[in-house]
Amino acid sequence: MSQVQDFYQKGYKVVRDSTNYPVIIHDAFQADHYFDNVLNDGYSDVVVDHHHYQVFSTGELQRSVQDRITTACGWGWSEGSEYHWNVVGEFSGALTDCAKWLNGVGRGARYDNTYQG
């Protein structure tokens, strides 16, 4: 992850040298608040873009459609940080993890109990 953080710092400088637009970084699929201490001291207008999916655990697969909607709508609030603006820029409406090779070639899916974890 140090290479990603270095890339973000260098990218921030490139953007700041040419404009005052916000700098948006991806959460790199890390845990919530992972980037709280990256680009925060002496940096301005940094946005962390979170991408969430609800198909990679048995508990997520068992959620009702309404629970999935409530969860997705709540992410924007739960990602709040005193260090950055946050946006949930993408989430999946997929209800299963049965897409071909989603979990890796020949590994199956949790949804139909064929996952070879």
N, CA, C and O atoms as CSV, one atom per row, in Angstrom:
chain,resi,resn,atom,element,x,y,z
A,1,MET,N,N,0.820,-1.202,0.000
A,1,MET,CA,C,0.000,0.000,0.000
A,1,MET,C,C,0.860,1.261,0.000
A,1,MET,O,O,0.373,2.341,-0.333
A,2,SER,N,N,2.112,1.136,0.364
A,2,SER,CA,C,2.962,2.328,0.367
A,2,SER,C,C,3.127,2.875,-1.053
A,2,SER,O,O,3.248,4.086,-1.237
A,3,GLN,N,N,3.131,1.996,-2.057
A,3,GLN,CA,C,3.241,2.465,-3.438
A,3,GLN,C,C,1.974,3.225,-3.853
A,3,GLN,O,O,2.056,4.221,-4.571
A,4,VAL,N,N,0.823,2.762,-3.407
A,4,VAL,CA,C,-0.428,3.458,-3.706
A,4,VAL,C,C,-0.421,4.834,-3.046
A,4,VAL,O,O,-0.779,5.828,-3.678
A,5,GLN,N,N,-0.020,4.895,-1.790
A,5,GLN,CA,C,0.023,6.173,-1.084
A,5,GLN,C,C,1.012,7.133,-1.739
A,5,GLN,O,O,0.742,8.329,-1.848
A,6,ASP,N,N,2.144,6.616,-2.170
A,6,ASP,CA,C,3.123,7.453,-2.875
A,6,ASP,C,C,2.540,7.974,-4.184
A,6,ASP,O,O,2.724,9.142,-4.527
A,7,PHE,N,N,1.845,7.116,-4.910
A,7,PHE,CA,C,1.193,7.519,-6.153
A,7,PHE,C,C,0.179,8.624,-5.891
A,7,PHE,O,O,0.122,9.601,-6.638
A,8,TYR,N,N,-0.630,8.479,-4.827
A,8,TYR,CA,C,-1.631,9.495,-4.485
A,8,TYR,C,C,-0.968,10.825,-4.146
A,8,TYR,O,O,-1.459,11.878,-4.552
A,9,GLN,N,N,0.125,10.792,-3.418
A,9,GLN,CA,C,0.822,12.040,-3.071
A,9,GLN,C,C,1.386,12.722,-4.313
A,9,GLN,O,O,1.268,13.938,-4.463
A,10,LYS,N,N,1.992,11.953,-5.191
A,10,LYS,CA,C,2.534,12.527,-6.430
A,10,LYS,C,C,1.402,13.034,-7.328
A,10,LYS,O,O,1.513,14.100,-7.933
A,11,GLY,N,N,0.322,12.267,-7.408
A,11,GLY,CA,C,-0.826,12.694,-8.203
A,11,GLY,C,C,-1.444,13.967,-7.662
A,11,GLY,O,O,-1.854,14.838,-8.428
A,12,TYR,N,N,-1.511,14.078,-6.347
A,12,TYR,CA,C,-2.051,15.286,-5.718
A,12,TYR,C,C,-1.240,16.501,-6.164
A,12,TYR,O,O,-1.808,17.532,-6.523
A,13,LYS,N,N,0.084,16.380,-6.141
A,13,LYS,CA,C,0.948,17.497,-6.544
A,13,LYS,C,C,0.716,17.872,-8.007
A,13,LYS,O,O,0.661,19.057,-8.336
A,14,VAL,N,N,0.580,16.886,-8.880
A,14,VAL,CA,C,0.337,17.157,-10.298
A,14,VAL,C,C,-0.963,17.944,-10.467
A,14,VAL,O,O,-1.009,18.928,-11.205
A,15,VAL,N,N,-2.019,17.501,-9.775
A,15,VAL,CA,C,-3.302,18.187,-9.879
A,15,VAL,C,C,-3.196,19.598,-9.312
A,15,VAL,O,O,-3.649,20.552,-9.943
A,16,ARG,N,N,-2.606,19.740,-8.134
A,16,ARG,CA,C,-2.502,21.059,-7.497
A,16,ARG,C,C,-1.638,22.028,-8.296
A,16,ARG,O,O,-1.878,23.235,-8.263
A,17,ASP,N,N,-0.646,21.526,-9.007
A,17,ASP,CA,C,0.212,22.391,-9.826
A,17,ASP,C,C,-0.526,22.970,-11.027
A,17,ASP,O,O,-0.072,23.945,-11.626
A,18,SER,N,N,-1.674,22.367,-11.384
A,18,SER,CA,C,-2.373,22.841,-12.577
A,18,SER,C,C,-3.794,23.349,-12.325
A,18,SER,O,O,-4.365,24.019,-13.186
A,19,THR,N,N,-4.374,23.044,-11.165
A,19,THR,CA,C,-5.763,23.442,-10.927
A,19,THR,C,C,-6.084,23.373,-9.437
A,19,THR,O,O,-5.292,22.870,-8.640
A,20,ASN,N,N,-7.242,23.880,-9.080
A,20,ASN,CA,C,-7.716,23.793,-7.697
A,20,ASN,C,C,-8.877,22.810,-7.551
A,20,ASN,O,O,-9.572,22.824,-6.535
A,21,TYR,N,N,-9.091,21.964,-8.549
A,21,TYR,CA,C,-10.156,20.971,-8.465
A,21,TYR,C,C,-9.874,20.001,-7.318
A,21,TYR,O,O,-8.718,19.782,-6.957
A,22,PRO,N,N,-10.920,19.428,-6.754
A,22,PRO,CA,C,-10.691,18.398,-5.731
A,22,PRO,C,C,-9.911,17.222,-6.298
A,22,PRO,O,O,-10.031,16.891,-7.478
A,23,VAL,N,N,-9.119,16.602,-5.451
A,23,VAL,CA,C,-8.358,15.413,-5.824
A,23,VAL,C,C,-9.110,14.213,-5.259
A,23,VAL,O,O,-9.332,14.116,-4.052
A,24,ILE,N,N,-9.497,13.307,-6.143
A,24,ILE,CA,C,-10.285,12.151,-5.725
A,24,ILE,C,C,-9.402,10.918,-5.780
A,24,ILE,O,O,-8.785,10.618,-6.802
A,25,ILE,N,N,-9.354,10.206,-4.654
A,25,ILE,CA,C,-8.577,8.967,-4.581
A,25,ILE,C,C,-9.540,7.813,-4.296
A,25,ILE,O,O,-10.565,7.994,-3.640
A,26,HIS,N,N,-9.204,6.657,-4.785
A,26,HIS,CA,C,-10.010,5.462,-4.559
A,26,HIS,C,C,-9.603,4.836,-3.232
A,26,HIS,O,O,-8.448,4.962,-2.823
A,27,ASP,N,N,-10.517,4.171,-2.559
A,27,ASP,CA,C,-10.207,3.558,-1.268
A,27,ASP,C,C,-9.372,2.287,-1.388
A,27,ASP,O,O,-9.002,1.691,-0.376
A,28,ALA,N,N,-9.073,1.870,-2.619
A,28,ALA,CA,C,-8.248,0.680,-2.885
A,28,ALA,C,C,-8.815,-0.556,-2.186
A,28,ALA,O,O,-8.079,-1.487,-1.859
A,29,PHE,N,N,-10.125,-0.553,-1.962
A,29,PHE,CA,C,-10.827,-1.660,-1.319
A,29,PHE,C,C,-10.290,-1.979,0.076
A,29,PHE,O,O,-10.370,-3.115,0.544
A,30,GLN,N,N,-9.746,-0.960,0.726
A,30,GLN,CA,C,-9.263,-1.120,2.098
A,30,GLN,C,C,-10.406,-0.853,3.079
A,30,GLN,O,O,-11.477,-0.389,2.687
A,31,ALA,N,N,-10.170,-1.147,4.339
A,31,ALA,CA,C,-11.186,-0.960,5.377
A,31,ALA,C,C,-11.561,0.516,5.494
A,31,ALA,O,O,-10.789,1.403,5.127
A,32,ASP,N,N,-12.759,0.754,6.011
A,32,ASP,CA,C,-13.207,2.127,6.251
A,32,ASP,C,C,-12.145,2.884,7.047
A,32,ASP,O,O,-11.525,2.339,7.961
A,33,HIS,N,N,-11.954,4.118,6.690
A,33,HIS,CA,C,-11.038,5.044,7.368
A,33,HIS,C,C,-9.558,4.699,7.175
A,33,HIS,O,O,-8.704,5.289,7.836
A,34,TYR,N,N,-9.241,3.762,6.289
A,34,TYR,CA,C,-7.849,3.379,6.041
A,34,TYR,C,C,-7.006,4.576,5.608
A,34,TYR,O,O,-5.839,4.689,5.985
A,35,PHE,N,N,-7.602,5.471,4.815
A,35,PHE,CA,C,-6.850,6.600,4.281
A,35,PHE,C,C,-7.017,7.886,5.097
A,35,PHE,O,O,-6.680,8.966,4.615
A,36,ASP,N,N,-7.527,7.784,6.315
A,36,ASP,CA,C,-7.701,8.980,7.135
A,36,ASP,C,C,-6.397,9.748,7.332
A,36,ASP,O,O,-6.410,10.977,7.402
A,37,ASN,N,N,-5.295,9.054,7.419
A,37,ASN,CA,C,-4.010,9.715,7.669
A,37,ASN,C,C,-3.175,9.904,6.414
A,37,ASN,O,O,-1.976,10.172,6.500
A,38,VAL,N,N,-3.796,9.767,5.253
A,38,VAL,CA,C,-3.110,9.976,3.980
A,38,VAL,C,C,-3.661,11.250,3.347
A,38,VAL,O,O,-4.877,11.434,3.286
A,39,LEU,N,N,-2.798,12.108,2.886
A,39,LEU,CA,C,-3.186,13.367,2.251
A,39,LEU,C,C,-4.116,14.192,3.145
A,39,LEU,O,O,-5.118,14.732,2.676
A,40,ASN,N,N,-3.781,14.283,4.426
A,40,ASN,CA,C,-4.656,15.065,5.294
A,40,ASN,C,C,-3.962,16.276,5.919
A,40,ASN,O,O,-4.606,17.316,6.060
A,41,ASP,N,N,-2.716,16.202,6.292
A,41,ASP,CA,C,-2.034,17.316,6.941
A,41,ASP,C,C,-1.340,18.170,5.882
A,41,ASP,O,O,-0.352,17.743,5.285
A,42,GLY,N,N,-1.857,19.372,5.652
A,42,GLY,CA,C,-1.288,20.251,4.640
A,42,GLY,C,C,-1.870,20.060,3.253
A,42,GLY,O,O,-1.438,20.714,2.304
A,43,TYR,N,N,-2.836,19.181,3.124
A,43,TYR,CA,C,-3.500,18.934,1.853
A,43,TYR,C,C,-4.928,19.461,1.943
A,43,TYR,O,O,-5.503,19.526,3.030
A,44,SER,N,N,-5.489,19.830,0.818
A,44,SER,CA,C,-6.861,20.338,0.839
A,44,SER,C,C,-7.680,19.717,-0.288
A,44,SER,O,O,-7.142,19.269,-1.301
A,45,ASP,N,N,-8.988,19.704,-0.084
A,45,ASP,CA,C,-9.936,19.224,-1.090
A,45,ASP,C,C,-9.605,17.830,-1.610
A,45,ASP,O,O,-9.522,17.606,-2.817
A,46,VAL,N,N,-9.416,16.899,-0.679
A,46,VAL,CA,C,-9.190,15.498,-1.031
A,46,VAL,C,C,-10.478,14.731,-0.751
A,46,VAL,O,O,-11.072,14.864,0.319
A,47,VAL,N,N,-10.899,13.935,-1.718
A,47,VAL,CA,C,-12.117,13.137,-1.609
A,47,VAL,C,C,-11.733,11.667,-1.716
A,47,VAL,O,O,-11.005,11.277,-2.629
A,48,VAL,N,N,-12.222,10.849,-0.783
A,48,VAL,CA,C,-12.009,9.406,-0.870
A,48,VAL,C,C,-13.266,8.788,-1.468
A,48,VAL,O,O,-14.364,8.943,-0.932
A,49,ASP,N,N,-13.094,8.088,-2.583
A,49,ASP,CA,C,-14.185,7.442,-3.306
A,49,ASP,C,C,-14.242,5.981,-2.881
A,49,ASP,O,O,-13.299,5.222,-3.111
A,50,HIS,N,N,-15.340,5.594,-2.265
A,50,HIS,CA,C,-15.510,4.236,-1.760
A,50,HIS,C,C,-16.342,3.409,-2.726
A,50,HIS,O,O,-17.337,3.888,-3.271
A,51,HIS,N,N,-15.934,2.181,-2.930
A,51,HIS,CA,C,-16.671,1.238,-3.760
A,51,HIS,C,C,-17.052,0.051,-2.891
A,51,HIS,O,O,-16.185,-0.587,-2.295
A,52,HIS,N,N,-18.331,-0.246,-2.815
A,52,HIS,CA,C,-18.823,-1.307,-1.953
A,52,HIS,C,C,-19.650,-2.306,-2.741
A,52,HIS,O,O,-20.351,-1.961,-3.693
A,53,TYR,N,N,-19.548,-3.535,-2.320
A,53,TYR,CA,C,-20.320,-4.608,-2.927
A,53,TYR,C,C,-20.890,-5.459,-1.796
A,53,TYR,O,O,-20.286,-5.545,-0.726
A,54,GLN,N,N,-22.031,-6.080,-2.014
A,54,GLN,CA,C,-22.704,-6.836,-0.962
A,54,GLN,C,C,-22.853,-8.314,-1.321
A,54,GLN,O,O,-23.903,-8.911,-1.084
A,55,VAL,N,N,-21.803,-8.900,-1.893
A,55,VAL,CA,C,-21.904,-10.300,-2.311
A,55,VAL,C,C,-20.734,-11.170,-1.849
A,55,VAL,O,O,-20.652,-12.337,-2.233
A,56,PHE,N,N,-19.847,-10.636,-1.051
A,56,PHE,CA,C,-18.640,-11.398,-0.725
A,56,PHE,C,C,-18.627,-11.977,0.681
A,56,PHE,O,O,-17.563,-12.264,1.230
A,57,SER,N,N,-19.790,-12.146,1.255
A,57,SER,CA,C,-19.906,-12.887,2.515
A,57,SER,C,C,-21.299,-13.503,2.568
A,57,SER,O,O,-22.231,-13.014,1.929
A,58,THR,N,N,-21.425,-14.561,3.322
A,58,THR,CA,C,-22.722,-15.218,3.452
A,58,THR,C,C,-23.747,-14.261,4.038
A,58,THR,O,O,-24.892,-14.235,3.585
A,59,GLY,N,N,-23.362,-13.473,5.036
A,59,GLY,CA,C,-24.273,-12.517,5.650
A,59,GLY,C,C,-24.814,-11.497,4.661
A,59,GLY,O,O,-25.997,-11.158,4.696
A,60,GLU,N,N,-23.950,-11.009,3.779
A,60,GLU,CA,C,-24.404,-10.046,2.767
A,60,GLU,C,C,-25.385,-10.692,1.799
A,60,GLU,O,O,-26.381,-10.079,1.415
A,61,LEU,N,N,-25.106,-11.916,1.410
A,61,LEU,CA,C,-25.984,-12.620,0.479
A,61,LEU,C,C,-27.362,-12.885,1.081
A,61,LEU,O,O,-28.342,-13.022,0.348
A,62,GLN,N,N,-27.445,-12.958,2.396
A,62,GLN,CA,C,-28.714,-13.251,3.051
A,62,GLN,C,C,-29.562,-12.004,3.296
A,62,GLN,O,O,-30.696,-12.119,3.762
A,63,ARG,N,N,-29.040,-10.822,2.995
A,63,ARG,CA,C,-29.817,-9.595,3.202
A,63,ARG,C,C,-31.024,-9.552,2.269
A,63,ARG,O,O,-30.976,-10.035,1.139
A,64,SER,N,N,-32.093,-8.967,2.767
A,64,SER,CA,C,-33.258,-8.721,1.912
A,64,SER,C,C,-32.926,-7.564,0.973
A,64,SER,O,O,-31.949,-6.847,1.185
A,65,VAL,N,N,-33.737,-7.388,-0.056
A,65,VAL,CA,C,-33.524,-6.277,-0.979
A,65,VAL,C,C,-33.598,-4.953,-0.219
A,65,VAL,O,O,-32.777,-4.066,-0.452
A,66,GLN,N,N,-34.564,-4.806,0.680
A,66,GLN,CA,C,-34.669,-3.567,1.456
A,66,GLN,C,C,-33.437,-3.352,2.331
A,66,GLN,O,O,-32.961,-2.223,2.451
A,67,ASP,N,N,-32.912,-4.411,2.943
A,67,ASP,CA,C,-31.689,-4.279,3.752
A,67,ASP,C,C,-30.511,-3.852,2.880
A,67,ASP,O,O,-29.666,-3.070,3.317
A,68,ARG,N,N,-30.451,-4.359,1.653
A,68,ARG,CA,C,-29.368,-3.968,0.737
A,68,ARG,C,C,-29.464,-2.474,0.405
A,68,ARG,O,O,-28.455,-1.769,0.386
A,69,ILE,N,N,-30.669,-2.008,0.147
A,69,ILE,CA,C,-30.873,-0.589,-0.168
A,69,ILE,C,C,-30.513,0.276,1.031
A,69,ILE,O,O,-29.818,1.282,0.888
A,70,THR,N,N,-30.978,-0.107,2.200
A,70,THR,CA,C,-30.683,0.645,3.421
A,70,THR,C,C,-29.180,0.689,3.673
A,70,THR,O,O,-28.640,1.731,4.044
A,71,THR,N,N,-28.510,-0.433,3.474
A,71,THR,CA,C,-27.058,-0.491,3.663
A,71,THR,C,C,-26.351,0.437,2.683
A,71,THR,O,O,-25.483,1.214,3.082
A,72,ALA,N,N,-26.713,0.364,1.407
A,72,ALA,CA,C,-26.077,1.217,0.401
A,72,ALA,C,C,-26.311,2.696,0.696
A,72,ALA,O,O,-25.398,3.511,0.563
A,73,CYS,N,N,-27.521,3.039,1.092
A,73,CYS,CA,C,-27.823,4.445,1.399
A,73,CYS,C,C,-27.075,4.925,2.639
A,73,CYS,O,O,-26.767,6.112,2.751
A,74,GLY,N,N,-26.783,4.039,3.553
A,74,GLY,CA,C,-26.087,4.413,4.782
A,74,GLY,C,C,-24.589,4.578,4.635
A,74,GLY,O,O,-23.952,5.196,5.488
A,75,TRP,N,N,-24.008,4.036,3.565
A,75,TRP,CA,C,-22.558,4.103,3.411
A,75,TRP,C,C,-22.036,5.523,3.370
A,75,TRP,O,O,-21.003,5.821,3.969
A,76,GLY,N,N,-22.725,6.392,2.679
A,76,GLY,CA,C,-22.246,7.775,2.591
A,76,GLY,C,C,-22.071,8.414,3.955
A,76,GLY,O,O,-21.110,9.146,4.188
A,77,TRP,N,N,-23.007,8.134,4.858
A,77,TRP,CA,C,-22.917,8.692,6.208
A,77,TRP,C,C,-21.856,7.977,7.027
A,77,TRP,O,O,-21.121,8.620,7.775
A,78,SER,N,N,-21.763,6.669,6.901
A,78,SER,CA,C,-20.834,5.910,7.738
A,78,SER,C,C,-19.379,6.137,7.348
A,78,SER,O,O,-18.479,5.921,8.159
A,79,GLU,N,N,-19.143,6.571,6.112
A,79,GLU,CA,C,-17.770,6.793,5.662
A,79,GLU,C,C,-17.233,8.157,6.095
A,79,GLU,O,O,-16.077,8.479,5.818
A,80,GLY,N,N,-18.041,8.945,6.759
A,80,GLY,CA,C,-17.623,10.276,7.160
A,80,GLY,C,C,-16.270,10.284,7.855
A,80,GLY,O,O,-15.920,9.350,8.575
A,81,SER,N,N,-15.529,11.336,7.631
A,81,SER,CA,C,-14.196,11.444,8.198
A,81,SER,C,C,-13.897,12.899,8.492
A,81,SER,O,O,-14.339,13.789,7.766
A,82,GLU,N,N,-13.156,13.139,9.539
A,82,GLU,CA,C,-12.746,14.512,9.825
A,82,GLU,C,C,-11.601,14.948,8.916
A,82,GLU,O,O,-11.217,16.117,8.920
A,83,TYR,N,N,-11.056,14.015,8.137
A,83,TYR,CA,C,-9.878,14.302,7.322
A,83,TYR,C,C,-10.189,14.580,5.860
A,83,TYR,O,O,-9.522,15.405,5.235
A,84,HIS,N,N,-11.186,13.909,5.306
A,84,HIS,CA,C,-11.483,14.022,3.874
A,84,HIS,C,C,-12.981,14.117,3.650
A,84,HIS,O,O,-13.786,13.738,4.501
A,85,TRP,N,N,-13.329,14.632,2.482
A,85,TRP,CA,C,-14.680,14.431,1.997
A,85,TRP,C,C,-14.756,12.967,1.578
A,85,TRP,O,O,-13.744,12.368,1.214
A,86,ASN,N,N,-15.923,12.408,1.628
A,86,ASN,CA,C,-16.117,11.015,1.243
A,86,ASN,C,C,-17.311,10.906,0.321
A,86,ASN,O,O,-18.293,11.635,0.464
A,87,VAL,N,N,-17.221,9.996,-0.618
A,87,VAL,CA,C,-18.330,9.729,-1.506
A,87,VAL,C,C,-18.368,8.225,-1.754
A,87,VAL,O,O,-17.327,7.586,-1.903
A,88,VAL,N,N,-19.559,7.673,-1.797
A,88,VAL,CA,C,-19.706,6.289,-2.212
A,88,VAL,C,C,-20.043,6.357,-3.692
A,88,VAL,O,O,-21.202,6.524,-4.071
A,89,GLY,N,N,-19.022,6.228,-4.519
A,89,GLY,CA,C,-19.157,6.466,-5.941
A,89,GLY,C,C,-19.669,5.279,-6.716
A,89,GLY,O,O,-20.063,5.414,-7.874
A,90,GLU,N,N,-19.668,4.134,-6.103
A,90,GLU,CA,C,-20.126,2.950,-6.822
A,90,GLU,C,C,-20.541,1.917,-5.795
A,90,GLU,O,O,-19.903,1.763,-4.753
A,91,PHE,N,N,-21.593,1.229,-6.095
A,91,PHE,CA,C,-21.956,0.031,-5.356
A,91,PHE,C,C,-22.664,-0.877,-6.330
A,91,PHE,O,O,-23.172,-0.421,-7.355
A,92,SER,N,N,-22.702,-2.124,-6.027
A,92,SER,CA,C,-23.302,-3.083,-6.931
A,92,SER,C,C,-24.699,-3.449,-6.473
A,92,SER,O,O,-24.954,-3.623,-5.281
A,93,GLY,N,N,-25.586,-3.562,-7.421
A,93,GLY,CA,C,-26.926,-4.049,-7.142
A,93,GLY,C,C,-27.027,-5.558,-7.294
A,93,GLY,O,O,-28.114,-6.130,-7.217
A,94,ALA,N,N,-25.876,-6.202,-7.511
A,94,ALA,CA,C,-25.872,-7.656,-7.683
A,94,ALA,C,C,-26.415,-8.335,-6.437
A,94,ALA,O,O,-26.117,-7.921,-5.316
A,95,LEU,N,N,-27.203,-9.367,-6.632
A,95,LEU,CA,C,-27.795,-10.088,-5.508
A,95,LEU,C,C,-27.067,-11.377,-5.180
A,95,LEU,O,O,-27.314,-11.979,-4.135
A,96,THR,N,N,-26.161,-11.815,-6.069
A,96,THR,CA,C,-25.413,-13.048,-5.814
A,96,THR,C,C,-23.969,-12.853,-6.259
A,96,THR,O,O,-23.626,-11.861,-6.902
A,97,ASP,N,N,-23.141,-13.813,-5.904
A,97,ASP,CA,C,-21.753,-13.817,-6.379
A,97,ASP,C,C,-21.557,-14.926,-7.412
A,97,ASP,O,O,-20.484,-15.522,-7.502
A,98,CYS,N,N,-22.614,-15.192,-8.191
A,98,CYS,CA,C,-22.588,-16.304,-9.150
A,98,CYS,C,C,-22.091,-15.917,-10.543
A,98,CYS,O,O,-22.079,-16.761,-11.439
A,99,ALA,N,N,-21.685,-14.678,-10.747
A,99,ALA,CA,C,-21.152,-14.313,-12.061
A,99,ALA,C,C,-19.905,-15.153,-12.351
A,99,ALA,O,O,-19.094,-15.398,-11.458
A,100,LYS,N,N,-19.764,-15.579,-13.570
A,100,LYS,CA,C,-18.662,-16.458,-13.947
A,100,LYS,C,C,-17.328,-15.843,-13.545
A,100,LYS,O,O,-17.014,-14.716,-13.931
A,101,TRP,N,N,-16.562,-16.570,-12.786
A,101,TRP,CA,C,-15.204,-16.220,-12.364
A,101,TRP,C,C,-15.109,-15.013,-11.418
A,101,TRP,O,O,-14.011,-14.521,-11.162
A,102,LEU,N,N,-16.239,-14.536,-10.901
A,102,LEU,CA,C,-16.194,-13.391,-9.991
A,102,LEU,C,C,-15.292,-13.659,-8.790
A,102,LEU,O,O,-14.556,-12.775,-8.352
A,103,ASN,N,N,-15.349,-14.859,-8.268
A,103,ASN,CA,C,-14.545,-15.228,-7.101
A,103,ASN,C,C,-13.223,-15.874,-7.487
A,103,ASN,O,O,-12.474,-16.328,-6.623
A,104,GLY,N,N,-12.937,-15.916,-8.783
A,104,GLY,CA,C,-11.729,-16.563,-9.281
A,104,GLY,C,C,-12.121,-17.741,-10.169
A,104,GLY,O,O,-13.199,-18.317,-10.021
A,105,VAL,N,N,-11.248,-18.078,-11.072
A,105,VAL,CA,C,-11.540,-19.143,-12.028
A,105,VAL,C,C,-11.733,-20.471,-11.303
A,105,VAL,O,O,-10.863,-20.916,-10.554
A,106,GLY,N,N,-12.883,-21.094,-11.538
A,106,GLY,CA,C,-13.158,-22.412,-10.998
A,106,GLY,C,C,-13.381,-22.471,-9.498
A,106,GLY,O,O,-13.310,-23.554,-8.918
A,107,ARG,N,N,-13.654,-21.320,-8.833
A,107,ARG,CA,C,-13.797,-21.324,-7.378
A,107,ARG,C,C,-15.244,-21.371,-6.922
A,107,ARG,O,O,-15.489,-21.485,-5.721
A,108,GLY,N,N,-16.207,-21.287,-7.821
A,108,GLY,CA,C,-17.608,-21.373,-7.437
A,108,GLY,C,C,-18.132,-20.093,-6.822
A,108,GLY,O,O,-17.536,-19.026,-6.963
A,109,ALA,N,N,-19.275,-20.221,-6.125
A,109,ALA,CA,C,-19.932,-19.062,-5.536
A,109,ALA,C,C,-20.455,-19.403,-4.144
A,109,ALA,O,O,-20.791,-20.552,-3.856
A,110,ARG,N,N,-20.517,-18.395,-3.294
A,110,ARG,CA,C,-21.072,-18.581,-1.959
A,110,ARG,C,C,-22.581,-18.824,-2.045
A,110,ARG,O,O,-23.146,-19.616,-1.290
A,111,TYR,N,N,-23.215,-18.121,-2.984
A,111,TYR,CA,C,-24.673,-18.157,-3.090
A,111,TYR,C,C,-25.209,-19.573,-3.270
A,111,TYR,O,O,-26.200,-19.948,-2.642
A,112,ASP,N,N,-24.561,-20.358,-4.121
A,112,ASP,CA,C,-25.062,-21.714,-4.359
A,112,ASP,C,C,-24.224,-22.777,-3.635
A,112,ASP,O,O,-24.332,-23.969,-3.924
A,113,ASN,N,N,-23.398,-22.334,-2.701
A,113,ASN,CA,C,-22.604,-23.212,-1.846
A,113,ASN,C,C,-21.558,-24.052,-2.591
A,113,ASN,O,O,-21.223,-25.162,-2.178
A,114,THR,N,N,-21.047,-23.488,-3.712
A,114,THR,CA,C,-19.982,-24.184,-4.454
A,114,THR,C,C,-18.643,-23.485,-4.302
A,114,THR,O,O,-17.663,-23.895,-4.924
A,115,TYR,N,N,-18.579,-22.434,-3.487
A,115,TYR,CA,C,-17.346,-21.644,-3.346
A,115,TYR,C,C,-16.224,-22.475,-2.760
A,115,TYR,O,O,-16.371,-23.091,-1.704
A,116,GLN,N,N,-15.110,-22.482,-3.453
A,116,GLN,CA,C,-13.901,-23.168,-2.999
A,116,GLN,C,C,-12.937,-22.130,-2.442
A,116,GLN,O,O,-11.959,-21.774,-3.099
A,117,GLY,N,N,-13.208,-21.640,-1.231
A,117,GLY,CA,C,-12.513,-20.508,-0.640
A,117,GLY,C,C,-11.085,-20.730,-0.334
A,117,GLY,O,O,-10.414,-19.828,0.169
